[in-house]
Amino acid sequence: MVTYAFETWVLKENIKSKLRVFERKVLRRIHGPTKEIDGTWRIKSNELNRLIGNKNIINYIKAQRLAWFGRVHRMPDNSMVKKSM
């Protein structure tokens, strides 16, 4: 899985860029190109943008990291995870 242990990642701009490129590549592969009437093939960029909207891998990682922070915050004070934070 792409997001394995992402709660501990440092999200620098170059990593964010690489993740966005990877995500688009995977989505294009899943949804595939469209054959036009004239026989040419095109990638469905507009359809992909409409389909995913504001949902992207960076927003997902940020939301899950915030959820992880909430779980750690609710842990007992003697928890090893909370002590390490």
N, C-alpha and C positions, 0 to 999 in steps of 0.2 A: 504494500500500500504506500502511496506517495506521502501521506501525512503521518507515517509512523513516528512516534515520540516527538511530534512537532511542538508540544508544550514547552520544550526546552530549547528550541531553535532560536537563534538570533536572526531576525528578519531584516537583513540589509537590503538596500535597493537592488543590488545585482541579483540576489537570491529571489526577491519578489519578481523581478523581470523574468528570470528563468522559469519560475513556477507558472507565471501567466502564459508564457510561450508554450510550455509543456501542456497546460490545461487546454489551450486552443487547439494544439496539435491532436490531442486525444479526442476532443469534441468533433473536430473535422473528420477524424477517422471513424468515429462512431456514427455520425450523421451522414457522412459521405458526400461526394460531389453530386451535382445535378446535371443531367444531360439536357441541353437546350434543344429547341425545335430545329435549329440549323445544324445540329450534330456536335456542337462544341460542349465542353465540360466546364463547369464553374464551381467554385467553392461557395457555400451558402453563408457568407459572413453576416449579412443583414439578418438572415433567419436565426443564426446562432446568437447574435446580439439580442434579438427579441426574445429568444427562448430562455437564455440564462439571465437576462436583465442585470440586476445589481448583484446577483449571486456569483461569486468567483472564489477561487481557492484562497486568496489572501483574506477576504472577509470571513470565510469559514474558519481559517486558522485563528484569526483574532477573536472570533466569538468563542471558539473552543478553549482558547487560552484563558479568556475571562471566566468561563465556566469552571475551568480547572482551578483558577485562583479562588473562586467562591467555595469549591469543595475543600481546598486546603485551609481556607479561613475558618470553615465550620468544624474542622477536625479538632480533637482534643489537644490541649497544649503539650502533652507528653508524647504526641505522635512524632515518629522519626521524620516524616515528610515535613511537618510543620516546623520542627526544630531546624531542619536544613534550610528552610526559607528564611 
